Each structure stands twice: as structure tokens, then as C-alpha cells.
Amino acid sequence: MSVLNDHDRLTRGATLLRQPIVHPDRSVFGYAVRAEVHDADGALIPESLVEDLADEEYATLDPSTIAGDRPLMLRATTGLLLGRVPAPAASAGIALEVPALLAGLPDTVERLIELRLLGYGLALGDYTGTAAQDALLPLVDVVKVHMGRSQDRLLDLVRRAHQHPDIRVIGERVASTESIAFALALGVDLLQGPMFERHPDGTGRDFRAGEIQCLTLVRLLSTDSPDHEAVVHTVESDPELSMRVLAMVNSSATGVRRHIDSVRHAVVLLGPRQLSALAIASLVDARPATVAALWSVLARALTCGTLTGSDAGYTVGLLSAVAAQEHLSVDSLVERSGVSEQIAHALRDQTGVYGPVLAAVLAHEENDTEGVAATGLVPRDVAQAHLAAVSEAYATATALAVSPTA
């Protein structure tokens, strides 16, 4: 039963949070989705009181645009767990995550056996080693452990889960290089958190040959009135960029009915957003096997663009994600790309016109609702913008993650 009145239902609803689950090499295992509802003061309302709102949000999910070709892990409500609410179908499979509150329900063991027979994957969320949770360990594939606990406690939880050899342990709340290394040292098998690591000091490698043209193109396209001749010259000066531009404009997705051989003509047909995405695809060396990284880059860019209502905001999101993905120095990125001072401030320390939006999107990627609210933005607005961006970014990323000569 929901604690929200009818007016609140019309104005609030649940916020969907989505995070990648990755292997230690950062390749994607799957995507985790959960629903949260906060009161007017931003406090989290217990899941048990607003499960109907979560079920309503889950009913709108399109797994293909949320998880792509990877499994989708959905945090179960009572209705999902007991079969009263149908789970969405996903081509790569659905795993239901059993929260601690539901682990002790009288029918949980029997229902998990039924779900396994139906082909569902099963995960144990919020694992703290309670008797009710331990009773479910023989039935689950995955155990999720919050990495904010003490080292001794975490070692004990990971050890207990690994007593069942088929279980993989997911470490939650990992974002920085240090927290990732800590989780792996404890024996965690998978990581859940933002797609890209946080580098607190903003340092990273310098640029390799061929990357400058990509950044130059992004800078040119981030202005209010891009210099068309400069854009064409930059694309033509890089053979891979030229091939990607021609391949994209001649793909069936663009709807062009005749073959385009001119880079100049292709630049006009694609437009600034598609060209920026192409430049980033070249920079991150996007191929079908690496679509997840490009997908996350574009999702952050689109979210920032939507929340700021500007191409400059899109560029802020794009460059911040590329810096993290490619381990680039932020100062070097700013210097080499030649972006405006406002974009530079956002990238360096999340200040200026676009800084708070970038900070809010980064916090959302970490499922840090309080961090989003601290920027002055409404967490639900950020979550909705991000979820819409995920769908659009997937379509673009899959179209771009091809060989430039294909």
C-alpha cells in the first residue's frame, strides 16, 4: 500500500535508477534497475510502503533500451517475487534481486524454486548474512554486498557467499579507482556503480596521435554557430573520421535514398549532434564489442544536454565521460580541445553555468540521490532525463559501433 495521497501520485511517482554491473576488466555483465520514492523533503520512503509505484514504473520499462543485449537485474517487489505482477521480458534474460526485507517472507523459498524452473536468474540484495538470507544462498546466482562496511565484515560476507561455488559476489557503491581496487582485493567478482571510474585529482594520460582532430571537431560543434568550412576540413583531415561519416550517412538508419560520396554533403546531412557522436566513437575506438562504453558516454552527454537545454551542456557531458573512459587528463583535455571557459569550469571543478548539472548527473550515476539534491536539481527530473537519454544513446551507439570500413 502506498503512503502517498492522490495528489502526490500525480506529481511524484517513483524514480528509476540504473547502473551497469561490470567485470573487473570493465566489460559489462548486465544492468541493474531499482525504483525509489522520496517524500517532499527528499527523504527515502521505505520500499515496502510504495511497492505499487515501483510496479507501475517497471511496467513501462523497455528492457532492450535499458539493458541492450545484456541481462537485466530488477530489484523485486512483493508482487514481482510472488508472481502477482509480471516481470518484463528481456532477450538476454531477467534476474530478480531479492531485497533483505523480502528474504524472510514465508513463501520466498518456494517461490525462488519456481522462478528458477521458469528460467529466471536470482540475486540476493543487501546481503548482511542474516539467517533468512543464508537460507536462500543455495538458490541464487549472485549476492550483492554494499562496500561501505568494514573490511573484516566484508571479508566475512564474501567468504560466506563463496562457500557456494556457483555464486558470484557483486560489490555495490564502487566509483573511484581506490574503491574498485579494494573490492577486488576482497575477492569480489563483479562491480556495480558508474560505468567510469572517478579520478579525484583529475589527472590522467596525455593525448595520442589522431585524438586531437576528434576533440577539435567536438569543440567546433559546441559553438552556437559552427564554422561549416572548419568542420568539413577537420573531418577530411582524418581518414577514419571521414570513413565513419560516410558510413553513417549511407546507413539505412539515416533514410538517405541515394549513395553519398561527398564528406561535405555528409556533414550537412548528419548535423552537429551526430557528428559529435561520431567523433567520440572514433576517439573511444567504438566497435560492437565496446558499445557499452560509447552508450554510457552518449547517455551522459544527452542527459546534460537535456538538463541544460544547450549543445554546450551536451559537450560538457560528452567530454567529462570521454576523459573518464579514456583516462585523459582533464587539464590537458581542456587545453587541447580549446573549449569555452564555462565548459572548462564545469569539467575542472563542476562550477559555472554547467557545473551543477554535471555534478548532478555524476551523482545520479552513483545512485546518490542526496548528492543530486545538493546541486539544486530535482532528483526525479535528473532520473527521467537520464532514462530517456539511455534509450536514445543506445540507438546511436549501436549504429556507430561498427568498423569504419564496413
C-alpha positions as CSV (number, residue, x, y, z in Angstrom):
1,M,0.0,0.0,0.0
2,S,1.3,3.5,-0.9
3,V,1.7,6.2,1.7
4,L,1.3,8.9,-1.0
5,N,-2.1,10.6,-1.5
6,D,-3.7,11.0,-4.9
7,H,-2.2,14.4,-5.5
8,D,1.3,13.1,-4.8
9,R,0.7,10.2,-7.2
10,L,0.1,12.7,-10.0
11,T,3.2,14.8,-9.2
12,R,5.8,12.4,-7.9
13,G,5.9,8.7,-8.7
14,A,9.0,6.5,-8.5
15,T,12.5,7.3,-9.6
16,L,14.2,4.6,-11.6
17,L,17.9,4.2,-11.0
18,R,20.0,2.2,-13.5
19,Q,23.7,1.1,-13.1
20,P,26.0,-1.2,-15.1
21,I,27.3,-4.3,-13.5
22,V,30.8,-4.9,-14.8
23,H,33.6,-7.5,-14.8
24,P,37.0,-6.4,-13.4
25,D,38.2,-5.5,-16.9
26,R,35.2,-3.1,-17.2
27,S,33.3,-5.2,-19.7
28,V,29.6,-5.2,-19.0
29,F,27.9,-8.2,-17.4
30,G,24.5,-6.7,-17.1
31,Y,22.4,-3.7,-15.9
32,A,20.7,-3.3,-12.5
33,V,17.5,-1.3,-12.1
34,R,15.6,-0.3,-9.0
35,A,12.9,2.1,-8.1
36,E,12.9,4.7,-5.3
37,V,10.4,7.1,-4.0
38,H,11.2,10.2,-1.8
39,D,9.0,12.4,0.2
40,A,8.7,16.2,-0.2
41,D,11.8,16.7,1.9
42,G,13.9,14.3,-0.2
43,A,13.9,11.5,2.4
44,L,13.7,8.0,1.1
45,I,10.4,6.2,1.7
46,P,10.7,2.5,2.6
47,E,10.2,0.2,-0.4
48,S,7.5,-1.8,1.4
49,L,5.3,1.3,1.6
50,V,5.5,2.3,-2.1
51,E,5.8,-1.0,-4.0
52,D,2.8,-0.2,-6.2
53,L,4.6,2.8,-7.5
54,A,7.6,0.7,-8.3
55,D,5.5,-1.8,-10.1
56,E,3.9,1.0,-12.2
57,E,7.4,2.2,-13.2
58,Y,8.6,-1.3,-14.0
59,A,5.6,-1.9,-16.3
60,T,6.8,1.0,-18.5
61,L,10.3,-0.5,-18.9
62,D,11.6,-1.5,-22.4
63,P,14.5,-3.9,-21.5
64,S,16.0,-3.7,-24.9
65,T,16.7,0.0,-24.5
66,I,17.7,-0.3,-20.8
67,A,20.0,-3.3,-21.0
68,G,20.7,-3.9,-24.7
69,D,22.0,-7.4,-25.2
70,R,22.9,-7.9,-21.6
71,P,20.9,-9.3,-18.7
72,L,18.6,-7.0,-16.7
73,M,18.6,-7.3,-12.9
74,L,15.4,-5.9,-11.5
75,R,15.0,-5.3,-7.8
76,A,11.9,-7.3,-6.9
77,T,8.8,-6.0,-5.2
78,T,6.5,-8.4,-3.4
79,G,4.3,-8.5,-6.5
80,L,7.2,-9.5,-8.7
81,L,8.5,-12.0,-6.3
82,L,5.2,-13.8,-5.7
83,G,4.1,-13.6,-9.3
84,R,1.2,-11.2,-8.9
85,V,3.0,-8.7,-11.2
86,P,4.5,-10.0,-14.4
87,A,8.2,-9.3,-14.9
88,P,9.2,-7.6,-18.2
89,A,10.7,-9.9,-20.9
90,A,14.3,-9.3,-21.9
91,S,16.2,-11.0,-24.8
92,A,19.2,-11.7,-22.6
93,G,17.2,-12.7,-19.6
94,I,15.9,-11.2,-16.4
95,A,17.4,-11.7,-12.9
96,L,15.2,-10.8,-9.9
97,E,17.1,-9.2,-7.0
98,V,15.5,-10.2,-3.6
99,P,15.8,-7.4,-1.1
100,A,16.6,-8.2,2.5
101,L,13.0,-7.3,3.5
102,L,11.6,-10.0,1.2
103,A,14.1,-12.7,2.0
104,G,12.2,-13.7,5.2
105,L,8.7,-14.0,3.7
106,P,7.1,-17.4,4.4
107,D,6.8,-18.3,0.7
108,T,10.1,-17.0,-0.6
109,V,12.0,-20.3,-0.8
110,E,9.2,-22.0,-2.7
111,R,8.8,-19.0,-5.0
112,L,12.5,-18.9,-5.8
113,I,12.4,-22.5,-6.7
114,E,9.5,-21.8,-9.1
115,L,11.3,-18.8,-10.6
116,R,14.5,-20.9,-11.2
117,L,12.4,-23.5,-13.0
118,L,10.9,-20.7,-15.1
119,G,14.4,-19.7,-16.2
120,Y,14.8,-16.5,-14.1
121,G,18.2,-15.6,-12.7
122,L,18.2,-14.8,-9.0
123,A,20.2,-12.4,-6.9
124,L,20.3,-11.7,-3.2
125,G,20.4,-7.9,-2.5
126,D,21.6,-6.1,0.6
127,Y,23.4,-9.2,1.8
128,T,24.3,-8.9,5.5
129,G,24.4,-12.6,6.4
130,T,21.1,-12.9,8.2
131,A,19.7,-16.4,8.8
132,A,16.9,-15.8,6.3
133,Q,19.4,-14.7,3.6
134,D,21.7,-17.6,4.2
135,A,18.8,-20.0,3.7
136,L,18.5,-18.6,0.2
137,L,22.1,-18.9,-0.8
138,P,21.7,-22.4,-2.4
139,L,19.1,-20.9,-4.8
140,V,20.7,-17.7,-6.0
141,D,23.3,-17.0,-8.7
142,V,24.5,-13.6,-7.3
143,V,25.0,-11.9,-4.0
144,K,25.2,-8.1,-3.7
145,V,27.3,-6.6,-0.9
146,H,27.5,-2.9,0.0
147,M,31.2,-1.9,0.1
148,G,30.7,0.7,2.8
149,R,31.2,-1.8,5.6
150,S,34.3,-2.5,7.5
151,Q,37.0,-4.7,5.9
152,D,36.6,-7.5,8.4
153,R,32.8,-7.6,7.9
154,L,33.2,-7.5,4.1
155,L,35.7,-10.4,4.1
156,D,33.3,-12.5,6.2
157,L,30.3,-11.8,3.9
158,V,32.3,-12.5,0.7
159,R,33.7,-15.7,2.2
160,R,30.3,-16.9,3.2
161,A,28.8,-16.3,-0.2
162,H,31.8,-18.1,-1.9
163,Q,31.2,-21.2,0.1
164,H,28.6,-21.8,-2.6
165,P,31.0,-22.2,-5.6
166,D,28.5,-21.1,-8.3
167,I,27.7,-17.7,-6.6
168,R,29.3,-14.5,-7.9
169,V,29.6,-11.6,-5.5
170,I,28.8,-8.1,-6.7
171,G,30.4,-5.2,-4.8
172,E,28.0,-2.2,-4.8
173,R,28.8,1.5,-4.4
174,V,32.2,1.4,-6.2
175,A,33.1,4.6,-8.2
176,S,36.7,5.5,-7.5
177,T,39.9,3.7,-8.5
178,E,40.6,3.1,-4.9
179,S,37.2,1.6,-4.1
180,I,37.4,-0.7,-7.1
181,A,40.9,-2.0,-6.1
182,F,39.6,-2.5,-2.5
183,A,36.6,-4.6,-3.7
184,L,38.7,-6.8,-6.0
185,A,41.3,-7.4,-3.2
186,L,38.4,-8.7,-1.0
187,G,37.5,-11.3,-3.7
188,V,34.5,-9.5,-5.2
189,D,33.7,-11.0,-8.7
190,L,31.7,-8.1,-10.2
191,L,31.3,-4.4,-9.6
192,Q,28.2,-2.2,-9.6
193,G,28.5,1.5,-9.9
194,P,29.1,4.1,-12.6
195,M,30.5,2.9,-15.9
196,F,33.5,5.1,-15.5
197,E,36.0,5.4,-12.6
198,R,36.3,8.6,-10.7
199,H,39.8,10.2,-10.6
200,P,39.6,12.7,-7.8
201,D,42.8,14.6,-8.8
202,G,41.7,15.0,-12.4
203,T,44.9,13.5,-13.7
204,G,45.4,11.1,-16.5
205,R,47.3,10.3,-19.6
206,D,48.0,12.8,-22.4
207,F,46.8,12.5,-25.9
208,R,47.7,10.1,-28.6
209,A,48.1,10.8,-32.3
210,G,44.8,11.1,-34.0
211,E,42.8,12.2,-31.0
212,I,43.2,15.9,-31.5
213,Q,41.1,16.0,-34.6
214,C,38.2,14.4,-32.7
215,L,38.4,16.9,-29.9
216,T,38.7,19.8,-32.4
217,L,35.5,18.6,-34.1
218,V,33.7,18.4,-30.8
219,R,34.8,22.0,-29.9
220,L,33.7,23.4,-33.3
221,L,30.3,21.8,-33.0
222,S,29.7,23.0,-29.4
223,T,29.5,26.6,-30.5
224,D,26.2,28.4,-31.3
225,S,27.1,28.8,-35.0
226,P,29.6,26.1,-36.0
227,D,32.0,27.1,-38.8
228,H,30.9,24.8,-41.6
229,E,34.2,25.0,-43.5
230,A,36.3,24.3,-40.4
231,V,34.1,21.3,-39.6
232,V,34.5,19.9,-43.1
233,H,38.2,20.5,-43.1
234,T,38.6,18.7,-39.7
235,V,36.6,15.7,-40.8
236,E,38.5,15.4,-44.2
237,S,41.9,15.7,-42.4
238,D,41.2,12.4,-40.5
239,P,40.7,9.3,-42.7
240,E,38.9,7.3,-40.0
241,L,36.5,10.2,-39.3
242,S,35.8,10.6,-43.0
243,M,35.0,6.9,-43.3
244,R,32.8,6.9,-40.3
245,V,30.9,10.0,-41.5
246,L,30.3,8.4,-44.9
247,A,29.4,5.0,-43.4
248,M,26.9,6.7,-41.1
249,V,25.2,8.9,-43.7
250,N,24.8,5.9,-46.0
251,S,23.4,3.6,-43.4
252,S,19.7,2.6,-43.6
253,A,19.2,4.4,-40.3
254,T,19.5,7.8,-41.9
255,G,16.9,7.2,-44.5
256,V,19.1,8.6,-47.3
257,R,17.8,7.1,-50.6
258,R,21.0,7.6,-52.7
259,H,24.6,6.9,-52.0
260,I,26.6,9.9,-50.7
261,D,30.3,10.1,-51.6
262,S,31.0,13.7,-50.5
263,V,32.2,14.3,-47.0
264,R,30.9,17.9,-47.3
265,H,27.4,16.7,-48.2
266,A,27.5,14.1,-45.5
267,V,28.4,16.7,-42.8
268,V,25.3,18.7,-43.8
269,L,23.0,15.7,-43.7
270,L,24.2,14.4,-40.3
271,G,24.1,17.6,-38.3
272,P,26.1,18.6,-35.1
273,R,24.9,16.0,-32.6
274,Q,25.5,13.0,-34.9
275,L,28.9,14.4,-35.9
276,S,29.9,14.9,-32.2
277,A,28.9,11.3,-31.5
278,L,30.9,10.1,-34.5
279,A,34.0,12.0,-33.3
280,I,33.7,10.4,-29.8
281,A,33.1,6.9,-31.4
282,S,36.4,7.3,-33.2
283,L,38.2,8.6,-30.0
284,V,37.0,5.6,-27.9
285,D,37.6,3.2,-30.8
286,A,34.0,2.1,-30.8
287,R,33.3,-1.4,-32.1
288,P,30.4,-3.8,-31.5
289,A,32.3,-5.3,-28.6
290,T,32.7,-1.9,-26.9
291,V,29.2,-0.5,-27.5
292,A,28.6,-0.3,-23.7
293,A,31.3,2.3,-23.2
294,L,30.1,4.5,-26.1
295,W,26.5,4.0,-24.9
296,S,27.4,5.4,-21.4
297,V,29.3,8.3,-22.9
298,L,26.4,9.4,-25.1
299,A,23.9,8.8,-22.3
300,R,25.8,11.3,-20.0
301,A,26.1,13.8,-22.8
302,L,22.4,13.6,-23.7
303,T,21.4,13.9,-20.1
304,C,23.5,17.0,-19.6
305,G,22.2,18.5,-22.9
306,T,18.6,17.9,-21.9
307,L,19.0,19.4,-18.4
308,T,20.8,22.5,-19.6
309,G,18.9,22.8,-22.9
310,S,22.1,23.5,-24.8
311,D,24.6,22.0,-27.1
312,A,27.3,23.3,-24.7
313,G,25.8,21.2,-21.9
314,Y,25.9,18.2,-24.2
315,T,29.6,18.9,-24.8
316,V,30.3,19.1,-21.1
317,G,28.7,15.6,-20.6
318,L,30.5,14.2,-23.6
319,L,34.0,15.4,-22.7
320,S,33.7,14.5,-19.0
321,A,32.7,10.9,-19.9
322,V,35.5,10.7,-22.5
323,A,38.1,11.9,-20.0
324,A,37.0,9.2,-17.6
325,Q,36.7,6.4,-20.2
326,E,40.0,7.2,-21.8
327,H,41.9,8.1,-18.6
328,L,42.7,11.6,-20.1
329,S,44.0,14.5,-18.0
330,V,41.1,17.0,-17.6
331,D,43.5,20.0,-17.8
332,S,45.0,18.6,-21.0
333,L,41.6,17.9,-22.4
334,V,40.5,21.5,-21.8
335,E,43.7,22.8,-23.2
336,R,43.8,20.6,-26.3
337,S,40.1,20.9,-27.1
338,G,40.0,24.7,-26.8
339,V,36.5,24.8,-25.2
340,S,35.0,27.9,-23.7
341,E,35.7,29.0,-20.1
342,Q,32.2,27.9,-19.0
343,I,32.8,24.3,-20.3
344,A,36.3,24.3,-18.8
345,H,34.9,25.3,-15.3
346,A,32.4,22.5,-15.5
347,L,34.9,19.9,-16.4
348,R,37.6,21.0,-13.9
349,D,35.6,21.6,-10.8
350,Q,31.9,21.4,-11.7
351,T,31.3,25.1,-11.3
352,G,30.0,27.8,-13.5
353,V,26.8,27.6,-15.6
354,Y,27.0,23.9,-16.5
355,G,28.9,22.6,-13.4
356,P,26.0,21.9,-11.2
357,V,24.2,19.9,-13.9
358,L,27.3,17.8,-14.5
359,A,27.6,17.2,-10.7
360,A,24.0,16.2,-10.5
361,V,24.4,13.7,-13.4
362,L,27.5,12.2,-11.9
363,A,25.7,11.8,-8.5
364,H,22.8,10.2,-10.3
365,E,25.1,7.7,-12.0
366,E,26.3,6.7,-8.5
367,N,22.7,6.4,-7.2
368,D,23.4,9.2,-4.8
369,T,20.1,11.0,-4.6
370,E,21.2,13.3,-1.8
371,G,24.2,14.3,-4.0
372,V,21.8,15.2,-6.8
373,A,19.6,17.3,-4.5
374,A,22.7,19.1,-3.1
375,T,23.3,20.6,-6.6
376,G,19.9,22.2,-6.6
377,L,18.4,19.9,-9.2
378,V,15.4,17.7,-8.5
379,P,16.5,14.0,-8.4
380,R,13.4,12.8,-10.2
381,D,14.0,15.3,-13.1
382,V,17.6,14.1,-13.4
383,A,16.5,10.5,-13.3
384,Q,13.8,10.9,-16.0
385,A,16.2,12.8,-18.3
386,H,18.8,10.1,-17.8
387,L,16.4,7.3,-18.6
388,A,15.2,9.0,-21.7
389,A,18.8,9.6,-22.7
390,V,19.7,5.9,-22.2
391,S,17.2,4.9,-24.9
392,E,18.4,7.4,-27.5
393,A,22.1,6.8,-26.7
394,Y,21.7,3.1,-27.3
395,A,20.2,3.6,-30.7
396,T,23.1,5.9,-31.6
397,A,25.8,3.8,-30.1
398,T,24.8,0.6,-31.8
399,A,24.7,2.5,-35.1
400,L,28.1,3.9,-34.6
401,A,29.9,0.9,-33.1
402,V,30.9,-0.6,-36.4
403,S,34.1,-0.9,-38.4
404,P,34.8,2.3,-40.3
405,T,35.3,0.3,-43.4
406,A,32.0,-1.6,-43.1
